[in-house]
Amino acid sequence: MQSGTQLEQTSRLQDLEEIRALAHDYARHLDVGDLRAYSQLFAADGEWVGGFGSARGSGEIERLVAGHLAERPAGSSPVYHVLGDILIEFSSADAATGRMTWMAVGHGDDGAPTIQKFGLYEDNYVREAGSWRFARRLAQRLIPPL
């Protein structure tokens, strides 16, 4: 039988994995263009803030990102997001903050993989209806596109 402390540690590890999965789902949905699923990763009043604007709520977030992606030149190569240096800290049982680096990798003119952007996400997470969601995601670009 597990003690109360062991149960708390197990629960915290499950929460960490759920938040990490949330971050990876974010990148995966964005990379394949499933903006409906992408926008559902945010809390009901969740906010996305970044270099091309800000939006609150899944509908606004979906429209903002769709508009940004539509600005990509026709025929441009797909971009894939790579996440790293993930740090998550809990402020309560149902709230946490996080930071992680991100890279957008695509194909260069010669077809070789190229880091097109590099940045930092600063996140606030909230457990909503039993699932972890983004309460706020700040996407900062540390190295601009070349």
C-alpha positions as CSV (number, residue, x, y, z in Angstrom):
1,M,0.0,0.0,0.0
2,Q,1.3,3.5,-0.9
3,S,1.7,6.2,1.7
4,G,0.1,9.6,1.3
5,T,3.5,11.0,0.3
6,Q,4.0,8.3,-2.4
7,L,0.6,9.0,-3.8
8,E,1.3,12.7,-4.0
9,Q,4.6,12.1,-5.7
10,T,2.9,9.7,-8.2
11,S,0.2,12.3,-8.9
12,R,2.8,15.0,-9.4
13,L,4.7,12.9,-11.8
14,Q,1.5,12.2,-13.8
15,D,0.8,15.9,-13.8
16,L,4.3,16.6,-15.2
17,E,3.9,14.1,-18.0
18,E,0.4,15.5,-18.9
19,I,1.9,19.0,-19.1
20,R,4.8,17.7,-21.2
21,A,2.3,15.9,-23.5
22,L,0.3,19.1,-23.8
23,A,3.4,21.0,-25.0
24,H,4.2,18.2,-27.5
25,D,0.5,18.1,-28.7
26,Y,0.7,21.9,-29.3
27,A,3.7,21.4,-31.6
28,R,2.3,18.4,-33.3
29,H,-1.1,20.0,-34.0
30,L,0.5,23.2,-35.2
31,D,2.9,21.3,-37.5
32,V,0.2,19.3,-39.3
33,G,-2.2,22.3,-39.4
34,D,-4.9,20.9,-37.1
35,L,-5.7,24.3,-35.7
36,R,-9.0,23.2,-34.2
37,A,-7.2,20.6,-32.0
38,Y,-4.4,23.1,-31.4
39,S,-6.8,25.8,-30.1
40,Q,-8.5,23.3,-27.8
41,L,-5.3,22.9,-25.8
42,F,-6.0,26.3,-24.3
43,A,-8.3,26.9,-21.3
44,A,-11.7,28.4,-22.0
45,D,-10.2,31.9,-21.4
46,G,-6.7,30.9,-22.4
47,E,-4.4,33.4,-24.0
48,W,-1.8,33.2,-26.7
49,V,0.7,36.1,-27.1
50,G,3.5,36.3,-29.6
51,G,5.2,38.3,-32.3
52,F,2.2,38.4,-34.7
53,G,-0.4,39.3,-32.1
54,S,-2.5,38.0,-29.2
55,A,-5.8,36.2,-28.8
56,R,-8.0,34.9,-26.0
57,G,-10.2,31.8,-26.2
58,S,-10.0,28.9,-28.6
59,G,-11.9,30.6,-31.4
60,E,-9.8,33.7,-31.4
61,I,-6.6,31.7,-31.1
62,E,-7.6,29.5,-34.0
63,R,-8.3,32.5,-36.3
64,L,-5.1,34.4,-35.3
65,V,-2.9,31.4,-36.0
66,A,-4.8,30.5,-39.3
67,G,-4.3,34.1,-40.5
68,H,-0.6,33.9,-39.7
69,L,-0.1,30.6,-41.4
70,A,-1.9,31.9,-44.5
71,E,0.8,34.5,-44.9
72,R,3.4,31.9,-45.6
73,P,4.5,31.9,-49.3
74,A,2.8,29.3,-51.5
75,G,4.9,26.2,-52.0
76,S,7.1,27.0,-48.9
77,S,8.5,23.9,-47.2
78,P,6.7,22.6,-44.0
79,V,8.1,23.7,-40.7
80,Y,8.4,21.4,-37.7
81,H,8.7,22.5,-34.1
82,V,11.3,21.0,-31.7
83,L,11.0,21.6,-28.0
84,G,13.7,21.5,-25.4
85,D,14.9,22.6,-21.9
86,I,11.4,22.1,-20.4
87,L,11.0,23.3,-16.9
88,I,7.7,23.0,-15.0
89,E,7.0,24.3,-11.5
90,F,3.7,23.9,-9.6
91,S,2.2,26.8,-7.7
92,S,-0.8,24.7,-6.5
93,A,-2.4,21.3,-7.3
94,D,-4.2,22.8,-10.3
95,A,-1.8,25.5,-11.6
96,A,1.8,25.6,-12.8
97,T,4.2,27.7,-14.8
98,G,6.7,26.5,-17.4
99,R,9.5,27.6,-19.7
100,M,10.9,25.8,-22.7
101,T,12.9,26.6,-25.8
102,W,11.6,25.9,-29.3
103,M,13.0,25.7,-32.8
104,A,11.2,25.9,-36.1
105,V,13.1,23.6,-38.5
106,G,12.4,23.6,-42.2
107,H,14.3,23.0,-45.5
108,G,16.8,25.5,-46.7
109,D,17.2,26.5,-50.4
110,D,19.6,23.5,-50.8
111,G,17.0,21.1,-49.2
112,A,19.0,20.6,-46.1
113,P,17.3,21.0,-42.7
114,T,17.6,24.6,-41.4
115,I,16.7,26.2,-38.1
116,Q,14.4,29.0,-39.3
117,K,13.5,30.4,-35.8
118,F,14.5,29.9,-32.2
119,G,12.7,31.1,-29.2
120,L,11.3,30.6,-25.7
121,Y,7.8,29.8,-24.5
122,E,6.8,31.1,-21.1
123,D,3.6,29.3,-20.0
124,N,0.9,29.3,-17.3
125,Y,-1.0,26.0,-17.1
126,V,-4.3,25.3,-15.4
127,R,-6.1,22.1,-14.8
128,E,-9.6,22.6,-16.3
129,A,-12.3,19.9,-16.3
130,G,-9.7,17.4,-15.2
131,S,-7.1,18.2,-18.0
132,W,-4.1,20.4,-18.1
133,R,-4.5,23.4,-20.5
134,F,-2.6,26.5,-21.4
135,A,-3.9,29.4,-19.3
136,R,-1.4,31.7,-21.1
137,R,1.4,31.0,-23.6
138,L,3.9,33.7,-24.4
139,A,5.9,32.8,-27.5
140,Q,9.1,34.9,-27.7
141,R,11.4,34.7,-30.7
142,L,15.0,34.9,-29.5
143,I,16.7,34.6,-32.9
144,P,14.7,36.1,-35.8
145,P,14.3,34.3,-39.1
146,L,17.3,34.5,-41.5
